[in-house]
Amino acid sequence: MHKYLYLAGLVDGDGSIFIRKHSNRTRAGYALTLSITNTDYSLIKWLSKNFGGSVMSNKGKRREWYIWRLINRKAFEIIRKIHPYLVGKKRQAEIAMEFWSERIDLRKLPKDKRDEEIERRLRLVNAIRYENTRSKDRDSICPHPKSQKSEQD
């Protein structure tokens, strides 16, 4: 349990929960992703050892940094376990869990239901994108109803 508390703190501080669009030759789709970026390789190695996932490195201007990443089912399972302990990324976790837990294979749906499911997924992708946007930049992407001036002003 302690490692999930620690992971929640890392995700709140240096982590990301997002849904990214991907495509290949045959189809397009979305991948639920949980990642943490840090310059401390021992931390990233600990994450990989304790939770699985992949590790990538990137050379920055000043130093090398590392990314630990989980996708889809593994990401969902970990997000579900750390959700109670999250503070800053709690809403992103809720959106991610809704996105993954209600996933339906589009190929098995009739056309009208397929369109509804695609709309639901797009709504969740946009919601998590909004939550991941810095608060000062949010209104330029998706104006919040409370931030719009009424006609009486």
Secondary structure, DSSP 8 states (H G I E B T S, - for coil): -HHHHHHHHHHHHHEEEEEEEEE-SS-EEEEEEEEEEES-HHHHHHHHHHH--EEEEEE-SSSEEEEEEEEHHHHHHHHHHHGGG-STTHHHHHHHHHHHHT---GGGS-HHHHHHHHHHHHHHHHHHHHHHS-GGGHHHHS--GGGS--TT-
